Amino acid sequence: MSNTDFLGRAIDIVKKAIEADTAAEYEKAYQLYYQSLELFMLALKWEKNAKSKEMIRAKAGEYMERAEKLKTHLDTDGGKKKPGMVGSNGATTGGAGKGEEKEGEDADSKKLRNALAGAILQDKPNVRWEDVAGLVKQLFAMARENKPSIIFIDEIDALCGPRGEGESEASRRIKTEMLVQMDGVGRDSKGVLVLGATNIPWQLDAAIRRRFQRRVHISLPDAAARTTMFELAVGTTPCDLKKADFKRLGELSDGYSGSDISIAVQDALMQPVRLIQTATHYKKVMDGDVEKLTPCSPGAQGAMEMNWTEVDSDKLLEPPLRLSDFEKAVKGARPTVSQEDIIRSKEWTQEFGSEGV
């Protein structure tokens, strides 16, 4: 069974937990938070996308903190002191300070902590904005020591926008350090390649722009590239799509970027889950040698009236992904790159850059 079902159930339960929490029904809220955490862990187990895993870890950590706070509140002072409130993002306010020790940690709290111990990042960087210029210098120094090296800076416009009045001292220092390091004055930069990427090259500082010997415009993917992107995004997910179906999706997605295609595929992957959640009838099918239940129309042979909550998870067979699921996702989405941006990129390329392959 896919993680999307577990994640959807976890979110539904969390919503109920927050409602109970807001209504001061703390015992009920604690039980619901606890149930949702078990489902979040199952979702984390099955999730393959790294960004989705990070999101699930973060949310699970927030709800675990709230569950522990409620448990402590229920176990001490007879529940007289109101625990800190939970925000719309799941974070809590109030309660014990950072320096207070957690006493009497019960089995439930230990179970929650142990379950998430390996899933939550504990460390956060102790870096101030003023320190970034020094980090840039160290980065180039390390690249020279370990050459041949490649330094890749994504969204370089965020660091190297146009200079002007009102700019902070820290921002000026970063740009100055970048210019010095990329010039390689007094340093041997042979064997070090600096690559930058941006969607808005016209926002780059002119001096930074000149430091890049080649300025290559990578246009939106053509039909053949989009076809391949759909194949890669679907990966090993079971589906009924054939080579001709992927080609059709590539034709339908004219003007889509790689990110747009990824989002469309994610939406299509949710279609079987939506079908499971909205189905009113199921029928028995054979999955190898195992009998399972899958959604069907009310008029299908062997259809039984029931909903997904009445089906055991190990007995549920998700319907396969079909071309219609992807067509619906592609037609329902819109390209995020506007024609204005495309025209502006072409004009900038004609003036300062060159076309990529």
C-alpha positions, -999 to 999 in steps of 0.1 A, spaced: 0 0 0 14 35 -8 24 61 17 -1 85 4 -30 67 21 -12 67 54 -3 104 50 -39 114 41 -52 95 72 -26 111 94 -36 146 82 -73 139 88 -66 128 124 -43 157 131 -71 181 120 -94 165 146 -66 166 172 -62 204 167 -99 209 169 -100 190 202 -69 208 214 -85 242 207 -117 231 225 -96 222 256 -104 185 252 -68 176 260 -73 139 267 -90 134 233 -64 156 216 -35 136 230 -50 103 218 -56 118 183 -21 132 181 -7 99 191 -27 80 165 -16 105 138 21 100 147 19 63 141 4 70 107 31 97 100 58 71 107 42 46 83 40 73 56 77 81 63 86 45 58 70 43 24 78 78 11 106 79 -16 107 116 -23 134 133 -2 115 166 0 83 149 11 102 129 37 117 161 51 82 177 53 68 146 71 97 145 96 92 182 104 54 179 109 58 147 129 83 164 152 60 193 158 30 171 167 52 148 189 61 179 209 25 189 213 15 153 223 42 152 250 32 186 263 -4 175 266 7 142 283 27 162 308 -2 185 314 -26 156 319 -3 138 343 6 168 366 -15 192 387 -47 175 377 -47 194 344 -52 228 362 -26 246 343 -34 252 306 -7 239 283 8 261 255 -14 266 225 -7 249 192 -3 271 161 -17 267 126 16 251 116 16 226 145 42 244 166 35 252 202 39 282 225 41 284 263 49 255 286 83 246 300 114 267 291 145 254 274 164 250 307 138 229 324 143 191 327 116 167 316 108 145 346 87 114 348 89 107 311 64 78 307 64 49 283 42 67 257 66 96 255 96 73 252 79 54 224 72 86 205 107 98 209 123 65 200 102 62 169 113 96 156 148 97 170 163 85 137 140 106 115 145 142 128 176 163 122 189 175 156 215 200 145 210 234 129 238 256 115 250 284 137 258 308 108 249 345 107 243 364 75 275 384 82 295 351 81 285 342 46 313 363 29 339 343 50 322 310 39 325 321 3 362 327 7 366 293 24 346 276 -3 369 288 -30 400 280 -10 388 244 -5 380 241 -42 415 252 -51 430 227 -26 410 198 -41 410 207 -78 398 198 -103 367 211 -86 333 225 -96 315 251 -75 278 252 -83 257 281 -70 219 277 -75 197 308 -76 228 329 -78 207 360 -82 198 358 -45 234 364 -36 245 385 -64 217 409 -73 224 445 -85 243 467 -61 227 500 -50 218 524 -22 201 509 8 220 476 5 232 460 37 269 458 45 268 420 47 253 418 12 280 441 -2 307 420 14 294 388 -1 293 403 -36 328 418 -32 342 385 -20 325 367 -49 341 391 -74 375 388 -58 374 350 -57 361 346 -93 388 370 -106 414 348 -91 437 377 -85 469 364 -69 455 329 -68 457 299 -92 422 292 -102 431 268 -129 411 236 -124 382 253 -107 350 257 -126 323 280 -113 287 273 -124 257 294 -116 220 290 -123 192 315 -122 157 320 -137 161 358 -138 196 365 -152 186 402 -157 187 406 -119 224 397 -117 249 424 -109 267 435 -141 302 428 -126 291 393 -116 277 387 -150 310 396 -166 328 371 -144 310 342 -161 329 335 -194 298 318 -209 262 327 -203 241 299 -216 203 300 -219 186 266 -213 152 269 -229 121 250 -218 121 213 -227 108 203 -261 83 174 -267 109 147 -267 125 160 -235 91 163 -218 83 127 -228 115 115 -211 108 136 -180 74 120 -176 91 85 -178 117 95 -153 92 111 -129 69 80 -130 99 57 -125 91 23 -112 56 32 -100 32 5 -113 11 19 -142 -6 10 -174 12 36 -195 30 26 -227 56 44 -247 29 60 -269 11 73 -238 42 90 -225 47 106 -260 11 119 -258 18 134 -224 49 151 -238 27 167 -265 0 178 -241 25 195 -218 37 222 -242 52 251 -222 58 230 -191 91 232 -172 107 202 -155 92 213 -122 58 216 -137 60 181 -150 71 168 -116 41 185 -100 17 171 -126 30 136 -120 27 139 -82 -10 150 -87 -16 120 -111 -1 96 -85 -27 108 -61 -56 99 -84 -58 62 -73 -58 73 -36 -87 98 -43 -106 70 -61 -101 48 -30 -113 75 -7 -144 84 -27 -154 49 -39 -187 35 -26 -183 0 -39 -154 -26 -40 -150 -59 -57 -128 -89 -51 -98 -94 -74 -68 -117 -74 -33 -101 -69 -11 -131 -77 -24 -158 -54 -38 -134 -29 -75 -122 -29 -78 -84 -24 -104 -57 -27 -103 -28 -52 -126 1 -60 -152 -4 -87 -184 11 -101 -217 2 -84 -228 -17 -115 -196 -38 -118 -199 -76 -114 -193 -86 -78 -196 -50 -65 -201 -47 -28 -212 -15 -11 -186 -4 14 -160 24 19 -123 24 23 -123 25 61 -140 -9 61 -111 -25 41 -80 -39 59 -49 -22 46 -33 -55 37 -64 -65 17 -66 -32 -3 -54 -32 -39 -49 3 -53 -62 7 -89 -34 11 -114 -24 44 -128 -40 51 -162 -33 76 -190 -66 94 -181 -51 102 -146 -21 119 -161 -42 137 -187 -65 151 -160 -34 162 -140 -18 179 -170 -49 197 -182 -58 208 -146 -24 224 -141 -9 255 -157 27 262 -167 45 284 -142 68 301 -168 49 330 -184 53 341 -220 66 374 -206 94 356 -188 102 336 -220 104 367 -241 126 385 -215 149 355 -213 153 355 -251 161 392 -252 187 389 -224 203 359 -242 205 379 -275 222 407 -257 245 389 -232 244 351 -237 241 321 -260 216 294 -266 222 260 -250 220 227 -268 
